[in-house]
Amino acid sequence: MPITWSDQYATGVPQVDHQHQTLFDAVNKLEQQIADGTGVAELPETMAFLKSYVQNHFTYEEMCMSRGQCAATEANKEAHKKFWEGVLSFEKRLQQEGPSEQLLVDLYNVSSKWLVGHICKIDVHLRACAAKLTNAA
Ligand SMILES: [Fe+2]
């Protein structure tokens, strides 16, 4: 089932919400590629995109939380660090094992579950400080 964007995921910071929607699209694309059989060939490209997009997104979101003195700032950094280690281990597997159906499915399962859970548990704390960010801009 594709992940559909809804208000429950909104942080109130437009740029962060936009980035999260792009990540939803990327995860949904992975699901589609598993279904139509094109994902394995695309894995190197998918991994490169995810790595660079996730890194930029984490940096931006951490900056917003820190500027807004959000209560979840440290918890968010910790969670990002952990997920980032997961991204690097997927990259390592890709280099060592080459692209495979199993790797594709594992990447999809881990990233789709993590993204939704992380946004709902941690990123939504941005709502409480989103107004501060707007005022500071
Ligand atoms: Fe986050």
Residues whose N, C-alpha, C, O or C-beta is under 5 A from the ligand:
A	BS01	LIG	N76 D123
